[in-house]
Amino acid sequence: LKILLKIPKGKVVDEVLLQAQLDAAILKAQNYCRRDFIDDVGLLVLPMDVKVAVKIFVEAMNSNEAIVSDSVAGGFSKTLREGGFDAVAKNYLKPYRKIRYI
């Protein structure tokens, strides 16, 4: 996933922040698809389209284009806009989405 995010080798990145963003983006993909992408041995195995969607979700977290509101009562808050990044990412996820019968 770091390769898809185009993080150059040797570039200093906040690994904790990056891992938190990746975890959140993977969880968002899993929730949208209604599947966990865990194989028989218990390893997370993401198809390439799902990896691309995760990349787009992470980019959205770091983009000012995705921000609707960035401050609340003097504190910091980031609200991501539906559509835009979300819509593009979900197009990659649609083939993996399980149908839910009610």
C-alpha positions, 0 to 999 in steps of 0.5 A, a space after each residue: 500500500 505504501 507503493 500505491 501511496 507513492 511514498 519514496 524510499 527513505 522518506 521520513 513519514 509518521 509511521 503511526 499516523 500512516 498506519 492509523 490512516 491505513 487501518 481506518 481506510 481498510 476498515 471503511 472498505 471492509 464495512 462498505 463491502 461487508 466482508 473482511 478479506 481474511 484468508 483461510 490462514 487468517 491473513 488480510 488479503 486485499 485484491 488490487 482494486 480494494 488496495 486502490 480504494 484504500 489508497 484513495 481513502 488515505 489520500 482523501 484524509 490528507 487532502 484539503 479538497 475533501 474538507 467541508 469544515 476544518 474547525 469547530 469552536 476553536 478546536 480542530 476537526 476534519 469533516 470529509 465530503 461525501 462524493 468526490 474521493 469517496 465515490 471514486 473509491 467506492 467504484 473500485 469496491 463495488 465488485 467486492 460488495 456482498 449483497 445483503 438480504 433483508 
